[in-house]
Amino acid sequence: MFDFLHDLWLQIVGGLTILLALIASGHAVLHKRDVSAAAGWVAVIWLTPVAGPILYLLLGINRIRRRAGELRRQTLHLRATTMEMQSRHVGLVSALPEESSHLDAVARLVDRVTRTPLAVGNAVEPLVNGDEAYPSMLRAIDHAERTIALGTYIFDNDVSGRSFADALGRAVERGVEVRVLIDSVGARYSWPPVMKLLMRQQVPVARFLHSVWPWRMPYVNLRNHRKFLIVDGRIGYTGGMNIRAGHVMAAKTRSPIQDVHFRIAGPVVTHLMHVFAEDWLFTTRELLTGEAWFPTIGPEGSVVARGIPDGPDHDFDKLRWAILGALARARHRVRIVTPYFLPDTTLVTSLNLAALRGVAVDVVLPDKNNLPYVKWACQAQLWQILSRDCRVFYSPPPFDHTKLLVVDGAWALIGSANWDPRSLRLNFEFNVELYDAVLGGRLDAIVDEKIAAAREITLADVDGRPFSVKLRDGVARLFSPYL
């Protein structure tokens, strides 16, 4: 009798294991857009019984897209009421010098990909490091009259974080409506978290994808990596800079971080506010509407711009398409500055095609990375672009977190996204495309300054790594889709 029950139990467990694997692998086959991702998950599911399906349940299913769909009906009217949706493409030939008129085709492509109109009449100011960015942002907060929206990945409880918390608290005391959204993972970069300090200041604050239960917080990916500050719906700040003391070079912290942030004035600020409002609605179910959040904004400068939200929901792959379009239209020069460089095969091919057409392609990466394993994986694939005459430069410490893409000195992409799968497929990002030759020249000058201080990495350097280093880098590269 015991043997019979034992055999029956094994058959039940075996049957349930197979059924679970069939359900999980079927879901992966039907819902994973990327073939390699689907194949990888199916292999994990079947090669590691029980554990594989559980891992897929925790890490492989995109719950964000489903929830975003539930809220989509509420956010659609935000787009309709805050943007002139019928005014799609704005001809750029008159706004750009003749030698840059070919970039008009990029605007047409991004228009069709994003379904968001270009905004004319913007002023964009680069702010280098927290030494320039933070004082400007704090002044804007202190001069706010009606509303403040702040969204960030990291908000440290340090001297810089506390200065922002105090400024936001003063704004609340003046009667300004304030909303602060922090990614739940990013909120844990310092201890104690800044949340309690903000709440003591009576600042309305929420955490993106937060749960106190560990089994409901399996989101190593799907992070909100966007950075916003929008004051009175008219002045915006965005880029790659978090709120932490390390960004202030004068503070001389143990781990300084270089970066470039941007102050934006003009109609494109509405694009920033719209995406923040969607994120806030997604997190809190509170709908931000009205003139206080979405005022009518007149022209402030000559830059033509457009916000490009990207994430594993209805905005999936929009940023990647914009980058591919700009690389395809480049005629003279492509400049890339990024802290993490793990481009997929399509992006590598686009860079190589540009270089083979005679376009000068320069990639600036940090010599010392804050994530060593990302640099290892990067080194393992640099040969793919170096062998086609792209140039790679390592900028000296401190760690450079800057994110810039400049094409032909007249088109630029700024924002939160890195050149890696996490940014381009797994996280929520926000970038702005910019059309302006004067601004492009200023950004080129920033890149030139970085290259002047950097050392060039050649194919011989990459090939000359010791065998042990090549092996280490190669192993790290296997995990590049998840780094």
C-alpha positions in Angstrom: 0.0 0.0 0.0 2.8 2.4 0.9 4.5 1.7 -2.4 1.3 2.4 -4.3 0.8 5.7 -2.5 4.4 6.7 -3.0 4.2 5.9 -6.8 0.9 7.8 -7.0 2.4 10.8 -5.3 5.4 10.8 -7.7 3.0 10.7 -10.7 0.9 13.6 -9.4 4.0 15.7 -8.6 5.5 14.8 -12.0 2.3 15.6 -13.8 1.9 18.9 -12.0 5.5 19.8 -12.8 5.0 19.1 -16.5 1.7 21.0 -16.5 3.3 24.0 -14.8 6.2 23.9 -17.4 3.7 23.7 -20.3 1.7 26.7 -19.0 4.8 28.8 -18.3 6.6 28.0 -21.6 3.3 28.6 -23.5 3.0 32.0 -22.0 6.6 32.8 -22.9 6.1 31.7 -26.5 2.9 33.7 -26.9 3.9 36.9 -25.1 7.7 37.4 -25.4 8.4 39.7 -28.4 12.1 38.9 -28.6 12.8 35.4 -30.0 16.0 35.0 -27.9 14.2 36.0 -24.7 11.4 33.5 -25.4 13.9 30.7 -26.2 15.9 31.5 -23.1 12.9 31.4 -20.8 11.6 28.1 -22.4 15.1 26.6 -21.8 15.1 27.8 -18.1 11.6 26.5 -17.6 12.3 23.0 -18.9 15.9 22.6 -17.7 15.1 23.6 -14.1 11.9 21.9 -13.2 9.7 23.7 -10.7 12.3 26.4 -10.1 12.2 27.5 -13.8 8.4 28.2 -13.9 8.6 30.0 -10.6 11.4 32.2 -11.8 9.4 33.0 -14.9 6.4 33.8 -12.8 8.4 36.2 -10.7 10.7 37.8 -13.3 9.4 36.9 -16.7 5.8 38.2 -16.8 5.3 41.8 -17.6 2.5 42.8 -15.2 3.1 46.5 -16.0 1.6 46.2 -19.5 -1.6 44.8 -18.2 -2.0 47.4 -15.5 -1.0 50.1 -17.9 -3.8 48.9 -20.2 -6.3 49.2 -17.4 -5.4 52.9 -16.9 -5.0 53.7 -20.6 -8.6 54.9 -21.0 -8.0 57.5 -18.3 -4.7 58.8 -19.7 -5.8 59.0 -23.3 -7.7 62.2 -22.7 -4.6 63.7 -21.1 -2.8 63.5 -24.5 -5.8 64.8 -26.3 -6.3 67.8 -24.0 -2.7 68.8 -23.4 -1.3 68.3 -26.9 -2.5 69.3 -30.4 -2.7 65.8 -31.7 -3.9 66.9 -35.1 -0.7 68.9 -35.7 1.7 66.1 -36.3 4.8 66.9 -38.2 6.4 70.3 -38.1 8.6 71.0 -41.1 12.2 71.6 -40.0 13.8 72.8 -43.2 13.3 76.4 -42.2 14.5 75.8 -38.6 17.7 74.1 -39.5 20.7 75.2 -41.7 20.6 73.7 -45.2 23.3 71.2 -44.4 21.1 69.7 -41.7 17.8 69.7 -43.6 18.1 65.9 -44.1 17.2 65.5 -40.4 13.7 66.4 -41.3 13.2 62.7 -42.1 14.1 61.8 -38.5 11.2 64.0 -37.3 8.8 62.3 -39.7 9.9 58.9 -38.5 9.6 59.7 -34.8 6.3 61.4 -35.4 4.9 58.1 -36.7 6.5 56.1 -33.9 5.5 58.2 -31.0 2.3 59.8 -32.3 3.3 62.9 -30.3 3.6 66.3 -32.1 6.9 68.2 -32.2 6.9 71.4 -30.1 8.4 74.5 -31.5 9.8 77.5 -29.5 11.8 75.9 -26.7 14.8 77.0 -24.8 17.2 74.2 -23.6 20.1 74.9 -21.2 22.7 72.2 -20.4 23.7 72.1 -16.7 26.9 70.4 -15.9 27.0 68.3 -12.8 25.0 69.0 -9.7 27.1 72.1 -9.1 25.1 73.8 -11.9 21.9 71.7 -11.9 20.9 71.6 -8.2 21.1 75.4 -7.5 19.0 76.0 -10.6 16.4 73.4 -9.7 16.2 74.6 -6.1 15.7 78.2 -7.3 12.8 77.0 -9.5 11.2 75.1 -6.6 11.5 78.2 -4.3 9.9 80.4 -7.0 7.0 77.9 -7.7 3.6 79.5 -7.4 1.1 76.7 -8.2 2.5 73.2 -8.8 5.6 71.1 -8.5 6.0 67.6 -10.0 9.2 65.8 -9.2 10.0 62.3 -10.3 13.3 60.5 -9.9 14.9 57.1 -9.7 17.2 57.9 -6.7 16.5 60.4 -4.0 19.2 60.0 -1.4 18.8 61.1 2.2 22.1 63.1 2.2 23.0 66.8 2.2 21.7 67.3 -1.4 18.5 65.2 -0.8 17.7 67.1 2.4 18.1 70.5 0.6 15.5 69.3 -2.0 13.2 68.0 0.8 13.4 71.3 2.7 12.7 73.3 -0.5 9.7 71.1 -1.3 8.5 71.5 2.3 8.7 75.2 2.0 6.7 75.1 -1.2 3.9 73.1 0.6 3.8 75.7 3.3 3.3 78.4 0.6 0.3 76.5 -0.7 1.9 75.0 -3.8 0.6 71.7 -4.9 3.5 69.2 -4.8 3.8 65.6 -6.0 6.9 63.5 -5.6 7.4 60.1 -7.2 10.4 58.0 -6.4 11.2 54.5 -7.7 10.8 52.0 -4.9 14.2 50.4 -5.6 15.9 53.8 -6.0 14.4 55.0 -2.7 16.5 52.4 -1.0 19.9 53.6 -2.1 20.3 55.5 1.2 19.3 54.7 4.8 17.1 55.8 6.3 15.1 56.5 3.1 14.1 60.0 2.4 10.4 59.1 2.4 9.9 59.8 6.1 11.7 63.2 5.8 9.4 64.2 3.0 6.3 63.0 4.8 7.3 65.0 7.9 7.4 68.0 5.6 3.9 67.2 4.5 5.1 66.6 0.9 2.8 64.2 -1.0 5.1 61.3 -2.0 4.7 57.9 -3.6 6.9 55.0 -4.6 6.7 53.4 -8.0 5.9 49.6 -7.9 6.3 49.4 -4.1 5.2 46.6 -1.9 6.0 45.8 1.7 5.7 42.1 0.9 8.9 40.6 -0.6 7.0 38.1 -2.8 5.0 41.0 -4.4 8.2 42.9 -5.2 10.0 40.8 -7.8 10.8 43.8 -10.0 14.5 43.8 -10.4 13.7 45.3 -13.8 10.6 47.4 -14.7 12.0 50.3 -12.8 11.0 53.9 -13.3 14.3 55.4 -14.3 12.8 58.7 -15.5 14.0 62.1 -14.0 11.6 65.0 -13.9 11.2 68.3 -12.2 8.3 70.4 -13.6 7.5 73.7 -11.9 4.1 75.5 -12.6 3.8 73.3 -15.7 6.2 75.8 -17.5 9.7 75.1 -16.5 11.1 71.5 -16.7 14.3 69.7 -15.8 15.2 66.3 -17.2 18.3 64.3 -18.1 20.1 61.5 -16.3 20.9 63.1 -12.9 19.4 61.7 -9.7 19.2 63.5 -6.5 22.3 62.7 -4.5 25.4 64.5 -3.1 27.8 62.6 -5.4 26.7 64.7 -8.4 28.1 67.8 -6.7 31.8 67.9 -7.5 32.5 70.6 -4.9 31.1 68.3 -2.2 34.2 66.0 -2.8 32.3 62.9 -1.8 33.9 59.4 -1.9 32.1 58.4 -5.1 31.7 61.5 -7.3 29.5 61.2 -10.4 29.7 63.5 -13.4 26.5 64.2 -15.4 24.7 66.7 -17.5 21.2 67.7 -16.8 18.9 70.1 -18.7 16.6 73.1 -18.0 13.8 73.3 -20.5 11.3 76.2 -21.0 8.7 76.2 -23.7 5.8 74.0 -25.0 7.7 70.7 -24.8 7.5 71.0 -21.0 3.9 69.8 -21.5 5.3 66.5 -22.8 7.3 66.1 -19.5 4.2 66.9 -17.4 2.0 64.5 -19.4 4.4 61.5 -18.8 4.8 62.4 -15.1 1.0 62.6 -14.8 0.7 59.1 -16.3 3.3 57.7 -13.9 1.5 59.4 -11.0 -1.9 58.0 -12.0 -0.4 54.6 -12.5 1.1 54.6 -9.0 -1.6 56.5 -6.9 -4.8 56.5 -9.1 -4.8 60.3 -8.7 -5.5 62.1 -12.0 -3.6 65.4 -12.4 -5.5 67.8 -14.7 -6.3 71.4 -15.2 -4.5 74.7 -15.9 -2.3 74.5 -12.8 -0.6 71.4 -14.1 -1.1 72.0 -17.9 -1.0 75.7 -18.6 -0.8 77.1 -22.1 2.8 77.8 -22.9 4.2 80.3 -25.4 7.5 80.2 -27.2 10.7 80.6 -25.2 13.4 79.9 -27.7 14.3 78.4 -31.1 14.7 74.7 -30.3 12.2 72.2 -31.8 11.7 69.3 -29.4 9.7 66.3 -28.6 9.4 64.1 -25.5 9.9 60.3 -26.1 8.6 58.1 -23.3 9.8 54.5 -23.4 9.0 51.5 -21.4 7.7 47.9 -21.3 4.1 49.0 -21.8 2.3 50.9 -24.7 5.5 52.9 -25.2 7.7 49.8 -25.9 10.6 50.3 -28.3 9.8 54.0 -29.2 13.2 55.2 -28.1 15.1 52.5 -29.9 13.3 53.3 -33.2 14.2 57.0 -32.8 17.9 56.1 -32.3 17.9 53.8 -35.3 16.3 56.5 -37.4 18.8 59.2 -36.4 21.7 56.8 -37.1 20.3 56.0 -40.5 20.1 59.7 -41.5 23.5 60.7 -40.1 25.8 62.1 -42.8 28.8 63.5 -41.0 29.2 62.8 -37.3 27.6 60.7 -34.5 28.7 61.4 -30.9 27.6 59.1 -28.1 28.2 59.6 -24.4 26.8 56.9 -22.1 27.8 55.2 -18.8 26.6 51.8 -19.9 27.1 50.6 -23.5 25.6 47.2 -24.3 23.9 47.7 -27.7 22.0 44.9 -29.3 22.9 43.5 -32.7 20.6 45.9 -34.5 22.2 49.0 -32.9 25.7 47.6 -33.5 24.9 47.1 -37.2 23.5 50.7 -37.4 26.6 52.2 -35.9 28.8 50.1 -38.2 26.7 51.0 -41.3 27.1 54.7 -40.4 30.9 54.3 -40.0 31.1 52.4 -43.3 29.3 55.2 -45.1 32.0 57.6 -43.9 30.2 59.0 -40.8 32.6 59.7 -37.9 31.2 57.7 -35.0 32.6 58.5 -31.6 31.6 56.6 -28.4 32.7 58.0 -25.0 32.5 55.7 -22.0 33.7 55.9 -18.4 37.2 54.4 -17.8 36.1 53.6 -14.2 32.5 52.3 -14.1 30.4 52.1 -10.9 29.2 48.7 -12.1 32.4 46.8 -13.0 30.5 43.8 -14.5 28.8 46.1 -17.0 32.2 47.4 -18.1 33.4 43.8 -18.4 30.5 42.9 -20.7 31.0 46.0 -22.7 34.7 45.2 -23.3 33.7 41.8 -24.6 31.8 43.3 -27.5 33.7 46.5 -28.3 35.4 44.7 -31.1 32.1 44.7 -33.0 32.3 48.4 -33.6 36.0 49.0 -33.4 36.5 46.6 -36.3 34.3 48.9 -38.5 36.3 52.1 -37.7 34.0 53.5 -34.9 36.2 55.2 -32.3 35.9 54.5 -28.6 37.2 56.8 -25.8 37.5 56.1 -22.1 37.0 59.3 -20.0 39.0 59.5 -16.8 37.4 59.4 -13.3 35.2 60.6 -11.7 32.6 58.2 -13.1 30.7 59.8 -15.9 27.0 59.2 -15.9 26.3 61.6 -18.8 23.8 60.4 -21.5 24.1 62.2 -24.9 23.6 61.5 -28.5 24.4 64.2 -31.1 24.0 63.7 -34.8 25.5 66.1 -37.4 25.6 68.9 -34.8 21.9 69.6 -35.2 19.9 66.7 -33.7 20.4 65.5 -30.1 18.8 63.1 -27.7 18.9 63.8 -24.0 17.3 62.0 -21.1 17.5 59.1 -18.8 18.1 56.1 -21.1 21.4 54.2 -21.4 22.6 52.1 -24.3 21.7 48.8 -22.7 18.8 46.3 -22.7 17.7 47.4 -19.3 17.0 50.9 -20.4 15.8 50.2 -23.9 13.5 47.2 -23.0 13.0 46.7 -19.3 12.8 50.1 -17.6 10.6 53.2 -17.9 12.7 56.0 -19.5 12.1 59.5 -20.8 14.2 61.3 -23.4 13.8 64.4 -25.5 14.8 64.8 -29.1 16.1 68.3 -30.0 16.5 70.0 -33.3 18.8 73.1 -33.2 22.2 73.8 -34.7 23.2 76.2 -32.0 22.3 73.8 -29.2 23.9 71.0 -31.1 27.1 73.0 -31.2 27.1 73.5 -27.5 26.5 69.7 -26.9 29.3 68.9 -29.4 31.6 71.2 -27.4 30.8 69.2 -24.2 31.6 66.0 -26.0 34.8 67.5 -27.4 35.9 68.4 -23.9 35.4 64.9 -22.7 37.3 63.4 -25.6 40.2 65.8 -25.1 40.6 64.4 -21.6 40.0 60.8 -22.6 42.2 58.0 -24.0 41.3 56.2 -27.2 40.7 52.5 -27.1 41.8 50.6 -30.2 41.0 47.2 -31.5 44.6 46.2 -30.5 43.9 47.2 -26.9 40.8 45.0 -26.9 42.5 42.1 -28.5 45.5 42.5 -26.2 43.6 41.8 -23.0 45.0 38.8 -21.1 43.2 35.5 -21.6 41.8 35.5 -18.0 40.3 39.0 -18.6 38.8 38.0 -21.9 37.2 35.0 -20.3 35.8 37.1 -17.4 34.5 39.7 -19.8 33.0 37.0 -22.1 31.1 35.4 -19.2 29.8 38.8 -18.1 28.6 39.4 -21.7 26.4 36.3 -21.4 24.3 38.2 -18.9 24.2 41.5 -20.9 20.4 41.2 -21.6 19.8 41.5 -17.8 22.6 43.9 -16.7 
